[in-house]
């Protein structure tokens, strides 16, 4: 808050160093050696590029939209579509930077350049998945993960992603079940059996909610177990229900902590609005206690409470969600045979100066 957001690059670096040091595959901790100045410079570079896109490209799109269609809707749609590849581009580059600044047993990780290749593949896979009504979601999940994993290095050893995309279909069982229950509920509603139909739809919603977590956790497990590097295999055994409960209960705990500040903020905003209404009605004497300096004090307190809500939410979701989830995942991770790692040697440092600028500017979930 005091640095108007610029300290977040140092905050993120310190958080990663803490998290990485607590993750210990095979008993050896990870090490994060990222530089906050790299993140800041990368962000500034990304802002310049995006400012050009927003200021020049969008202006051209707006001019063309009004010239051809006498409306700005086409310009907004074209602008949004143009940002989608940049979103995937930023995701890949953020992953490359994080891996390049991560070490284990003194050896660097790395990711080959290939951000644009990943971006156009992601766009095509998403388009195919949408056109298939989600039935080809495992295909997209597998091939995008394989693209990244097959370009990942630990020291001089290249990681490989084995298996096939069809092995991920069992992870969709709860989603298919939710779809079936929802269709039954819809059929019951069409046959004018409203209570039964509504109940089935509610059940389908809960099953589908769990299905999203189950798909994410189960695909991660299956993909991890088919990865290998220099003869070393990985084994992961997370529990989808436990992960879901961590997210649900953790979010509720964080929300309960910010509830009181939100109520106070609502009361103060209502007080200011009421004062404005009374002033318009000519009842200045009624609002004397909150006029003058008192009004500015209430506004200042409201601003402080507003930002404190975001601070509390960010800190408490780290405590109640991020940390327990990461601890659960890595407590179930094993490597075998660990002795094969001894043959791997160091790789050159990846001088990736732009860090995660685009990921940070586009907000693609690169907090950790």
WOHUVEN-V565706 format. One record per residue. NEAR is the number of other C-alpha atoms within 10 Angstrom. Layout:
NEAR
NEAR
//
This chain:
11
6
7
7
9
11
13
16
18
16
14
18
20
17
15
20
17
14
19
19
15
16
18
15
17
11
8
13
17
21
23
23
17
21
16
18
14
17
24
21
16
21
22
16
17
22
17
11
13
18
12
12
15
13
11
12
16
18
14
12
18
20
15
16
18
14
11
10
11
12
14
16
13
17
21
15
11
14
18
12
12
14
14
15
19
19
19
23
21
27
23
22
25
24
19
25
23
21
20
26
20
21
20
18
13
14
18
24
26
27
23
15
14
15
21
16
13
21
21
16
18
21
16
12
19
17
12
17
18
13
11
11
9
13
14
18
19
21
20
20
20
21
17
15
15
21
16
20
20
18
17
24
20
24
21
17
20
18
22
18
22
17
14
14
17
11
14
21
16
13
22
21
14
20
20
17
15
24
17
14
22
23
16
17
24
19
15
19
17
11
10
11
13
15
12
16
22
16
15
21
22
16
16
25
17
11
19
22
15
19
24
17
21
22
21
15
22
22
21
20
21
18
25
18
20
15
20
20
19
16
14
15
18
18
17
20
19
19
16
18
14
14
21
19
15
19
19
13
13
20
17
14
17
20
17
12
15
19
13
12
19
17
11
15
21
14
13
17
15
12
16
19
12
13
21
16
13
15
16
10
9
10
13
14
10
12
18
13
12
15
18
10
10
12
17
13
13
18
16
12
14
20
12
14
18
16
12
16
18
12
13
16
18
12
12
19
19
16
13
19
20
17
13
17
19
14
13
16
18
16
15
13
18
16
16
14
11
14
10
13
18
9
10
15
13
13
15
12
12
16
10
15
14
19
29
27
24
28
25
23
17
18
13
14
10
17
15
12
//
